[in-house]
Amino acid sequence: MKPGWRVVPLGEVCTVTKKQGGARPLPYVGLEDIASGGAGLFLGNLDPQTDKSTTFEFEPGHVLYGRLRPYLNKVLLPEFVGHCSSEIFPLLPLPQLDRGFLFHWLTSQRTVDAINATCTGARMPRANISELMTFPIPLPPLDEQKRIVAVLDEAFEGLSRARANAEANLADARELFKRELEVEFAYLAEAYPRRTVGDIAVIKGGKRLPKGEKLIQSRTPFPYISIKDFNDAGSIDISSVDYLTPKTREAIKNYIIRAEDLYISIAGTIGKTGIIPAELDGANLTENAARMVFKAGIRNDYVFFFTLTDDFQIQAGLNTRTAAQPKLALERLKTISLPVADPETQATMVERFRSIREQSTLAQDNFLNKVEAIDTLRQSILQKAFSGELT
């Protein structure tokens, strides 16, 4: 620790204010209005609102700290008077603590991890603010705090621009594959007749577990594929698959899936599709999904790529769902139509789609690595700042 620096409990230089808000119209800040990752960005608006539920008033001198799921690292320096959700605590630095210094200390990964360790509640973890106030915070002289904040603000402004550029490029890379799919299937729709899923495939739903039966994590010859195992890349996370006991398997042995079947989630998070891998041949499938077995001359991977298009999403009603637990009825699935090319063209298009997806994935990995490197550099700078090594 540098000469002149002290280490004190946070509660010695900061208080938590809980002045009741909501009675007078002021801008409102909810957790959804604060960017995650320690970015410190306000995502809401300044429209005055009143609120009958519990809220806390704050002023520009406060630091707003999101206590729910603290690993999301939601911290804000408000520049306006307002009121905030009770899931946000207004922290008021005392005169010897610069609020920008407090902001950067709260958003450092070391502090985030320490706060996260105080959480109670598995589903809705909340930081223990009483414990937080006992945390030791390095306290340089106020002039040094302000100097450190100025250096950090300048450095992070440049990092923020670099991160924004990387994220924009990442979004473009993700869109590349989808744009190409849309263009190619639009062309196919003009060149080939449309046929319904019900006409080209046999659709079968999965099977609910018998009453009283439970899945087990220990490996058996009988995997049971659930919605949680489906990922956004069109495959199954085999490491997360649970298993059936021999007794349960016997009860639902007639409801199995085969390698290369095309699956789709039809309840909960609907519309996720993929192809069953060889390792899961003969597994059982949750009742919240269905499988499609295609007739001769229809490639399952050709249809899989079609399920990623807006055309499929619209026909399936996935772009307008509003129910809390939406379902995709099998009868509706059967009516969805797609352009069916001849087998040779299907094979050619599948190879093209795979090539484009590979290029898109490589580009995404590149930009994700850049974002990760920027975040790592940010944390490295913060660590130096709070150990007195920032020049």
C-alpha positions in Angstrom: 0.0 0.0 0.0 1.4 3.4 -0.9 2.3 5.9 1.8 -0.6 8.1 2.8 -3.2 5.4 1.9 -5.5 3.9 4.5 -7.7 0.8 4.4 -11.1 1.3 6.1 -14.5 -0.5 6.3 -16.8 0.9 3.6 -19.3 1.8 6.2 -16.8 4.3 7.7 -16.8 6.4 4.5 -20.2 5.6 3.0 -23.9 5.3 4.1 -26.9 3.6 2.6 -29.9 6.0 2.3 -33.4 4.6 2.1 -35.6 7.7 1.9 -39.0 6.6 0.7 -39.7 7.7 -2.9 -42.5 7.4 -5.4 -44.9 10.0 -3.9 -43.8 12.8 -6.2 -43.2 12.4 -9.9 -39.5 11.8 -10.6 -37.5 9.8 -13.1 -37.5 6.1 -12.1 -34.6 3.7 -12.2 -35.2 -0.1 -12.2 -32.6 -2.8 -12.5 -33.4 -3.1 -16.2 -32.4 0.6 -16.6 -28.8 0.0 -15.6 -26.3 -1.7 -18.0 -24.6 -4.8 -16.7 -20.9 -5.5 -16.7 -19.9 -2.4 -14.7 -20.5 -0.2 -17.8 -22.3 2.5 -15.7 -24.8 3.3 -18.5 -28.3 4.5 -17.9 -30.7 2.7 -20.2 -34.0 4.2 -19.1 -35.6 7.6 -19.6 -36.1 10.7 -17.5 -39.9 10.8 -17.7 -41.3 11.6 -14.3 -43.2 8.7 -12.6 -44.9 8.1 -9.3 -45.0 4.6 -7.8 -47.2 3.1 -5.1 -44.6 0.3 -4.3 -41.5 0.8 -2.2 -38.9 2.9 -3.9 -35.9 5.0 -2.7 -35.1 8.6 -3.6 -31.6 9.5 -4.7 -29.7 12.5 -5.9 -26.6 13.1 -8.1 -24.3 12.6 -5.1 -25.4 8.9 -4.8 -24.0 5.7 -6.3 -26.8 3.3 -7.3 -25.9 -0.3 -6.6 -28.0 -3.2 -7.9 -28.1 -5.8 -5.1 -30.1 -8.5 -7.0 -27.8 -10.9 -8.8 -24.7 -8.8 -8.0 -22.6 -10.8 -10.5 -24.4 -8.7 -13.2 -22.3 -5.7 -11.8 -25.0 -3.1 -12.2 -23.8 0.2 -10.8 -24.8 3.7 -11.8 -23.7 7.3 -11.1 -26.9 9.3 -11.5 -26.8 12.9 -12.7 -30.4 13.6 -11.8 -32.8 13.4 -8.9 -35.1 10.4 -9.0 -36.3 7.3 -7.3 -35.3 3.7 -7.7 -36.4 0.1 -7.2 -35.9 -1.4 -3.8 -33.6 -3.9 -5.5 -31.2 -0.9 -5.8 -29.5 0.7 -2.9 -28.5 4.4 -3.0 -25.0 4.6 -1.5 -24.0 8.0 -0.4 -20.2 8.6 -0.1 -19.1 10.8 2.8 -16.8 13.8 2.0 -13.6 11.8 2.3 -14.7 9.3 -0.4 -15.0 10.4 -4.1 -18.1 8.8 -5.6 -16.3 8.0 -8.8 -13.6 6.2 -6.8 -16.4 4.2 -5.1 -18.0 3.4 -8.5 -14.8 2.0 -9.9 -14.1 0.0 -6.7 -17.6 -1.5 -6.8 -17.2 -2.5 -10.4 -13.8 -4.2 -10.0 -14.1 -8.0 -10.4 -12.4 -8.6 -7.0 -15.1 -6.6 -5.3 -17.9 -8.1 -7.4 -16.7 -11.6 -6.5 -16.5 -10.7 -2.8 -20.0 -9.2 -2.8 -21.4 -12.2 -4.7 -20.1 -14.5 -2.0 -22.4 -12.7 0.5 -25.5 -13.6 -1.4 -28.6 -15.3 0.0 -31.2 -17.0 -2.1 -30.5 -19.5 -4.8 -33.0 -18.4 -7.4 -32.9 -14.7 -6.7 -29.5 -14.1 -5.1 -29.2 -10.7 -3.3 -26.1 -9.1 -1.9 -25.9 -8.7 1.9 -25.5 -4.9 2.2 -24.6 -5.1 5.9 -21.7 -7.3 5.0 -20.7 -5.1 2.1 -20.4 -2.1 4.5 -17.8 -4.1 6.4 -15.6 -4.6 3.4 -12.2 -3.0 3.5 -11.7 -0.3 0.9 -8.4 1.4 0.1 -8.6 5.1 0.8 -6.0 7.3 -0.7 -6.1 11.1 0.0 -9.0 12.7 -1.7 -6.8 14.5 -4.3 -5.2 11.1 -5.2 -8.7 9.5 -5.5 -9.7 12.2 -8.0 -6.5 11.7 -10.0 -7.1 8.0 -10.1 -10.7 8.5 -11.2 -9.6 10.9 -14.0 -7.0 8.3 -15.3 -9.6 5.5 -15.1 -12.3 7.5 -16.8 -10.0 8.4 -19.7 -8.7 4.9 -20.1 -12.2 3.3 -19.9 -13.6 5.8 -22.4 -11.2 4.4 -25.0 -11.9 0.8 -23.9 -15.6 1.5 -24.2 -15.2 2.7 -27.8 -13.1 -0.4 -28.6 -15.7 -2.7 -27.0 -18.6 -1.0 -28.8 -16.8 -1.5 -32.1 -16.1 -5.2 -31.3 -19.7 -5.7 -30.3 -21.0 -4.1 -33.5 -18.7 -6.3 -35.6 -19.9 -9.3 -33.5 -23.5 -8.5 -34.3 -22.7 -8.1 -38.0 -20.9 -11.6 -37.9 -24.0 -13.1 -36.3 -26.3 -11.5 -38.9 -24.1 -12.7 -41.9 -25.3 -16.3 -41.6 -28.9 -15.4 -41.2 -28.9 -12.9 -44.1 -27.4 -15.5 -46.4 -30.1 -18.1 -45.3 -32.9 -15.6 -46.0 -31.5 -14.8 -49.5 -30.9 -18.4 -50.5 -34.3 -19.7 -49.3 -36.0 -16.8 -51.0 -34.4 -17.9 -54.2 -35.4 -21.5 -53.6 -39.0 -20.5 -52.9 -39.1 -19.0 -56.5 -37.5 -22.1 -58.1 -39.2 -25.0 -56.3 -42.7 -25.9 -55.1 -43.5 -25.6 -51.4 -44.6 -28.6 -49.4 -45.8 -28.8 -45.8 -43.9 -30.4 -43.0 -46.8 -32.8 -42.5 -46.4 -33.9 -46.1 -42.7 -34.6 -46.0 -42.2 -35.9 -42.4 -43.7 -38.0 -39.7 -44.0 -35.9 -36.5 -43.9 -37.5 -33.1 -44.0 -35.9 -29.7 -41.9 -36.8 -26.7 -43.1 -38.5 -23.6 -43.7 -37.2 -20.1 -42.1 -39.1 -17.3 -44.5 -41.4 -15.4 -45.9 -40.0 -12.2 -43.4 -40.3 -9.4 -40.5 -41.2 -11.6 -37.4 -39.0 -11.5 -34.4 -38.4 -13.7 -30.9 -39.2 -12.4 -27.5 -37.7 -13.2 -25.5 -40.9 -13.0 -24.9 -42.3 -16.4 -27.1 -45.2 -17.6 -27.8 -46.6 -21.1 -31.0 -44.5 -21.2 -30.5 -40.8 -21.7 -33.5 -38.5 -21.5 -33.3 -35.3 -23.5 -34.9 -32.2 -22.0 -35.3 -28.6 -23.2 -32.4 -27.5 -21.0 -30.1 -29.6 -23.2 -30.9 -27.7 -26.4 -28.5 -24.9 -27.3 -28.7 -22.0 -29.7 -26.1 -23.6 -32.0 -28.6 -26.3 -33.2 -27.1 -29.1 -31.1 -27.4 -30.8 -27.7 -25.2 -30.2 -24.8 -24.5 -33.9 -24.0 -22.8 -33.1 -20.7 -26.1 -31.7 -19.3 -28.3 -34.7 -20.3 -29.9 -36.6 -17.4 -30.7 -40.3 -17.5 -33.6 -42.8 -16.8 -33.5 -45.7 -14.5 -34.1 -49.1 -16.1 -37.6 -49.1 -14.5 -38.6 -45.7 -16.0 -37.1 -46.6 -19.4 -39.2 -49.8 -19.5 -42.3 -47.6 -18.9 -41.6 -45.3 -21.9 -39.5 -47.6 -24.1 -41.8 -47.0 -27.1 -41.0 -43.3 -27.2 -37.5 -43.1 -28.4 -35.6 -41.0 -30.9 -33.0 -41.9 -33.5 -29.7 -40.3 -34.6 -30.3 -37.8 -37.4 -33.9 -37.1 -36.3 -34.7 -33.3 -36.4 -36.0 -32.1 -33.0 -37.9 -28.9 -32.1 -38.9 -27.6 -28.7 -42.7 -27.0 -28.7 -43.3 -25.8 -25.1 -41.5 -23.3 -22.8 -38.7 -21.9 -24.9 -40.2 -22.9 -28.3 -38.6 -23.1 -31.7 -35.1 -24.4 -30.8 -34.2 -27.0 -33.4 -31.3 -29.3 -34.1 -30.3 -32.8 -35.2 -30.0 -35.7 -32.8 -26.3 -36.7 -32.6 -25.2 -40.4 -33.0 -24.3 -40.6 -29.3 -27.9 -40.1 -28.3 -29.4 -42.7 -30.7 -32.2 -44.5 -28.8 -32.6 -41.8 -26.2 -36.0 -40.6 -24.9 -37.3 -37.1 -25.6 -39.2 -34.7 -23.3 -42.8 -34.1 -23.9 -41.9 -30.5 -24.5 -40.3 -31.3 -27.8 -41.1 -33.2 -31.0 -39.1 -35.1 -33.6 -39.4 -35.1 -37.3 -38.6 -38.2 -39.4 -38.4 -37.3 -43.1 -39.4 -39.2 -46.1 -36.9 -40.4 -48.8 -35.4 -37.5 -50.7 -35.7 -35.0 -47.9 -32.5 -34.0 -46.0 -33.0 -33.3 -42.4 -30.2 -30.8 -42.3 -31.8 -28.9 -45.3 -35.0 -28.6 -43.2 -33.0 -27.7 -40.1 -31.5 -24.7 -41.9 -34.9 -23.6 -43.0 -36.1 -23.6 -39.4 -33.6 -20.7 -38.8 -35.3 -18.4 -41.3 -37.9 -15.7 -40.7 -40.2 -17.6 -43.0 -40.3 -20.5 -40.6 -40.5 -18.3 -37.5 -43.5 -16.4 -38.9 -45.4 -19.6 -39.9 -44.8 -21.1 -36.5 -46.0 -18.0 -34.8 -42.7 -17.6 -32.9 -42.5 -13.9 -33.8 -45.7 -13.0 -32.0 -46.0 -15.2 -29.0 -47.1 -13.5 -25.8 -48.0 -16.4 -23.5 -45.9 -16.9 -20.4 -45.5 -20.6 -21.4 -46.1 -20.7 -25.1 -46.7 -23.9 -27.0 -46.3 -24.9 -30.7 -49.1 -27.3 -31.5 -48.1 -30.3 -33.6 -51.0 -29.6 -35.9 -49.6 -26.1 -36.6 -46.1 -27.5 -37.1 -47.5 -29.9 -39.8 -49.0 -26.9 -41.8 -45.6 -25.1 -42.1 -44.5 -25.1 -45.7 -41.0 -24.8 -47.3 -39.5 -24.9 -50.7 -38.3 -28.5 -51.3 -35.5 -28.7 -53.9 -34.4 -31.9 -55.6 -31.9 -34.0 -53.5 -28.9 -32.8 -55.4 -29.7 -29.2 -54.9 -30.5 -29.8 -51.2 -27.0 -31.3 -50.8 -25.4 -28.4 -52.5 -27.3 -25.9 -50.4 -26.5 -27.7 -47.2 -22.8 -27.5 -48.0 -23.1 -23.8 -48.8 -25.0 -23.2 -45.5 -22.4 -25.1 -43.5 -19.6 -23.1 -45.1 -21.2 -19.7 -44.4 -22.0 -20.8 -40.8 -18.4 -21.8 -40.3 -17.2 -18.4 -41.6 -19.7 -16.6 -39.3 -18.6 -18.7 -36.3 -14.9 -18.0 -36.9 -15.7 -14.2 -37.1 -17.8 -14.4 -34.0 -15.1 -16.2 -32.1 -12.6 -13.5 -33.2 -14.7 -10.6 -32.0 -15.7 -12.4 -28.7 -12.0 -12.8 -28.0 -11.5 -9.1 -28.6 -14.3 -8.3 -26.2 -12.8 -10.6 -23.6 -9.4 -9.1 -24.0 -10.8 -5.6 -23.5 -12.7 -6.7 -20.3 -9.5 -8.4 -19.0 -7.5 -5.2 -19.6 -10.1 -3.2 -17.8 -9.9 -5.4 -14.7 -6.1 -5.3 -14.8 -6.2 -1.5 -14.8 -8.7 -1.5 -11.9 -6.5 -3.9 -9.9 -3.5 -1.6 -10.3 -5.6 1.4 -9.4 -6.7 0.0 -6.0 -3.2 -1.4 -5.1 -1.6 2.0 -5.6 0.3 1.0 -8.8 -1.6 3.3 -11.3 0.8 6.0 -12.5 
